[in-house]
């Protein structure tokens, strides 16, 4: 199956959300065409970097945002309610956000399996950089030292939405992210877990374009198995 890679560059969160919705609607319409099932097109993989923004999932709690409106303005940061799953997270410069808009039915994937494969793609890429990343029971995303008491730290958040078998939203991998912005929220609703980045763990900024390419390649390989 073919997945088209589209790099949106640096784009405001709402603009990228609207773009996702347009692509989702387009794929839903494509499903109605006679030759859809016989061709190998399964959707798009959108890569983007957002200006500073906190986003709250549909089941999230606003109390997990620790700043008021004035403080948000002072930090030139937006706060947006979104329709993905999960609680609150931060997006900003140095973070790789991936939004796959794909047809799960065509790929014969359940939502749970799709999220697992997204996590696995990130885990495999991080392994190439020497990380022993893993999942944390009871939480989505990718973590470092998830089983070590007091040391679990999240390096990649995941929150998706699925409508008529078509996905939107996705993951946010911290590469060279300014982690101080996570100090103003309870990330993903957790009050006792830290957040980290590839730059922090490796002690130097990382090539974001290289990481993006690797993640897309691994993801495209995994979802077609």
C-alpha positions in Angstrom: 0.0 0.0 0.0 1.2 3.5 -0.8 1.4 6.2 1.9 2.3 9.7 0.6 4.6 11.8 2.8 3.8 15.5 3.0 6.0 17.9 5.0 3.9 20.9 6.1 6.9 22.7 7.6 6.1 25.1 10.5 2.3 25.6 10.7 -0.1 26.9 13.3 -2.0 24.1 15.0 -5.5 25.2 13.9 -4.4 25.5 10.3 -2.8 22.0 10.4 -6.0 20.6 12.1 -8.1 22.1 9.2 -5.7 20.6 6.7 -6.0 17.2 8.3 -9.8 17.4 8.3 -9.8 18.2 4.6 -7.6 15.2 3.8 -9.7 13.0 6.0 -12.9 14.1 4.2 -11.1 13.5 0.9 -10.2 10.0 1.8 -13.7 9.2 3.0 -15.0 10.4 -0.4 -12.4 8.3 -2.2 -13.7 5.2 -0.4 -16.9 5.6 -2.3 -15.3 5.4 -5.8 -15.5 2.1 -7.7 -11.7 1.6 -8.1 -10.8 2.5 -4.6 -10.3 -1.0 -3.1 -8.3 -2.1 -6.2 -5.7 0.6 -6.0 -2.8 0.7 -3.6 -3.4 4.2 -2.1 -4.0 4.2 1.7 -3.5 7.8 2.7 -1.0 10.4 3.7 1.6 10.9 6.4 1.8 14.6 7.4 4.9 15.9 9.1 4.7 19.3 10.8 6.2 21.5 13.5 3.9 23.8 15.4 4.5 27.2 17.1 4.1 27.0 20.9 0.6 25.6 21.7 -1.0 23.5 24.4 -3.7 21.1 23.2 -6.4 19.4 25.3 -7.9 16.1 24.2 -11.7 15.5 24.3 -11.4 13.6 27.6 -8.8 15.9 29.1 -9.1 18.1 32.2 -8.4 21.9 31.9 -7.0 21.7 35.4 -3.9 20.1 33.9 -3.0 23.5 32.4 -1.2 25.4 35.1 -1.1 28.8 33.3 -3.9 31.4 33.1 -4.8 33.4 30.0 -2.5 36.3 30.8 0.5 33.9 31.3 -0.2 32.1 28.1 -0.2 35.4 26.2 3.1 36.4 27.9 4.6 33.2 26.6 3.1 33.7 23.1 1.4 30.3 23.5 -2.0 29.2 22.4 -4.4 26.8 24.2 -6.7 24.8 22.0 -9.4 22.2 22.7 -9.1 19.4 20.1 -11.0 16.3 19.2 -8.2 13.7 19.6 -8.0 11.3 22.4 -5.8 11.8 25.4 -5.3 14.7 27.9 -3.1 17.8 27.6 0.2 18.1 25.8 2.6 20.7 24.4 3.7 21.2 20.8 6.4 23.6 19.8 9.7 24.2 17.9 12.1 21.2 17.8 9.3 18.7 18.1 8.4 16.3 15.3 4.6 16.0 15.0 3.3 13.3 12.7 -0.3 13.1 11.5 -1.1 9.9 9.5 -4.4 10.2 7.6 -4.9 6.6 6.6 -7.6 4.0 6.0 -7.4 1.4 8.7 -9.9 -0.9 7.0 -7.9 -1.0 3.8 -4.8 -1.9 5.9 -6.7 -4.4 8.0 -5.8 -2.7 11.2 -7.7 -2.2 14.4 -7.3 1.2 16.2 -5.4 -0.5 19.0 -3.1 -2.2 16.6 -2.6 1.0 14.7 -1.5 2.8 17.9 0.8 0.0 18.8 2.5 0.1 15.4 2.9 3.9 15.7 4.6 3.4 19.1 6.8 0.6 17.6 8.0 2.8 14.8 9.2 5.4 17.3 10.8 2.7 19.5 12.7 1.3 16.6 14.0 4.6 15.5 15.1 5.5 19.0 16.9 2.2 19.2 19.1 3.4 16.3 20.2 6.3 18.6 21.0 3.9 21.5 17.8 4.3 23.5 16.0 1.4 25.1 12.6 2.9 24.7 9.4 1.1 25.6 5.7 1.3 26.3 4.3 2.1 29.8 1.4 -0.1 30.9 -1.8 1.9 31.2 -0.5 4.8 29.1 0.0 5.5 25.4 3.1 6.9 23.9 6.8 6.0 24.2 8.8 6.1 27.4 12.4 5.8 28.6 12.9 3.7 31.7 9.2 3.0 32.2 9.7 0.3 34.7 12.3 2.1 36.9 10.7 3.7 39.9 10.9 7.5 39.7 12.8 7.5 36.4 10.0 7.0 33.8 10.1 9.9 31.3 8.0 10.4 28.2 9.7 11.2 24.9 6.8 10.7 22.5 3.1 11.5 23.1 0.3 9.9 21.1 -3.4 10.9 20.6 -5.6 10.0 17.7 -9.1 10.2 16.3 -10.7 7.7 14.0 -13.9 8.4 11.9 -15.3 5.9 9.3 -12.0 4.0 9.6 -9.9 7.1 8.7 -7.3 8.4 11.2 -6.2 11.9 12.1 -4.0 13.5 14.7 -1.1 11.2 15.7 2.2 11.5 17.7 4.6 14.2 18.9 8.3 13.2 19.3 10.5 15.5 21.3 13.8 15.9 19.3 15.2 19.3 20.2 12.2 20.6 22.1 12.3 23.3 24.8 11.2 21.1 27.7 10.5 24.0 30.0 7.1 24.4 28.4 6.1 21.0 29.8 6.6 22.5 33.3 3.4 24.5 32.9 1.1 21.5 32.4 0.5 18.0 33.9 1.6 16.3 30.6 -1.0 13.8 29.5 -2.6 14.2 32.9 0.4 12.8 34.8 1.7 14.6 37.9 4.5 12.2 38.7 6.2 11.5 35.3 8.9 13.5 33.6 9.2 14.5 29.9 12.4 14.3 28.0 13.9 14.8 24.5 16.5 13.2 22.3 18.6 16.3 22.7 18.5 16.2 26.5 19.3 12.5 26.6 22.1 12.6 24.1 23.6 15.9 25.2 23.5 17.6 21.8 20.9 18.8 19.2 19.8 16.2 16.7 19.2 16.3 12.9 15.4 16.6 12.8 15.1 15.9 9.1 17.0 12.6 9.6 14.7 11.6 12.5 11.6 12.5 10.5 12.7 10.4 7.5 13.5 7.4 9.7 10.2 7.5 11.6 8.2 7.7 8.3 10.1 4.8 6.8 9.6 2.6 9.9 6.0 3.5 10.2 5.3 2.8 6.5 7.0 -0.6 6.7 5.2 -1.6 9.9 1.6 -0.7 9.0 1.8 -2.8 5.8 2.9 -6.1 7.5 
